[in-house]
Amino acid sequence: MNREDLTRDITEAARRSFSALLAQHGNESFYAFALYTDEDCYTVVPAANSLERHREKLAEMDDDDDQAAYYQWASAEWAYEGFAAEPFNPICDQLAAACQAVSGDAAAFASFKAGVRQAMTDAMRRLDEEGFFGTHRAGAVLFITSSDFDEASGMERRSALALNPPERSVDFLAWNGAAE
């Protein structure tokens, strides 16, 4: 699988998904946009959350302030996890086939996963560089993550550092354990 083609396809799918989200909920104050995958990189899916949806989630909780940051930054808890993800379906089919093709070769599998993660990061960077997020970017953190808990933290840290100015991602990195 050619990484440049994958990056292009992920960029376009993310543009379509996030465009649908912003068309329906653009009046909200978004603080995070992410792409996430799974342990084997079979999938890539968009996720986002807004301050309004985060506050609603916290209002449903039993005053457990210890979990507030988790609900703020864990994409699995976001209101718009997987929102308008249909454009990613062909990519997921291609990734599943590519993963199967390298499943018996540890080095090839590691290279495949690294390539998918880099393509995800590069796609978010492209959208950012073209100004796609518009006024929503001013308060938003961009990153990639995984549904695999063991891999997520490192992916999030590396991508947040690569995609955001330090002042924008300080709260996220503090929660993630990477603040200086």
Disulfide bonds with the S-S distance in Angstrom:
none
